[in-house]
Amino acid sequence: MKAWIRLLPFWLLLSGCAALQPPEPPRVSIQQVRWAPLEGSPRFEFALEVLNPNGRELALDGVVYTLFIDDVELLQGATSQLPVIAAYSSEVITLSASPNLINGLRLLGRLAMAQRQSVPYRLEARIDPAGWLPAQTVVESGDLPLLSNPAKE
């Protein structure tokens, strides 16, 4: 019995250290990218799903995002207007941005000179959790099909 009592402080110390494990970072996936024409200027909307795999709520400080088409930075934006994500749940965050007109013209010139069936895109989003958790960057890439020109066929 006395041996058990002597080991009790070590057991308490070990169980306390286990409770201090850092939380898992949030998991992020891109759900949708769509054109959202509004009055005044064209806009794009991005839907990101943020999953909180931890047993406590997750507050987010901000998100910074950039869309590249054919390696040209077309859209960039940031927001700090983000929901708190409950423990063991997920939220879809909708972000929007207007295109960079100068880079858009540069991209149009590139696309007009190239004869391709598709163009590569890359969306990068960096999510900053509140507190001491590190920022997480998610990158999604692929190819966007281009409309064929019937005059050339």
Order of alpha helices (4+ residues) and beta strands (2+ residues): alpha-beta-beta-beta-beta-beta-alpha-beta-beta
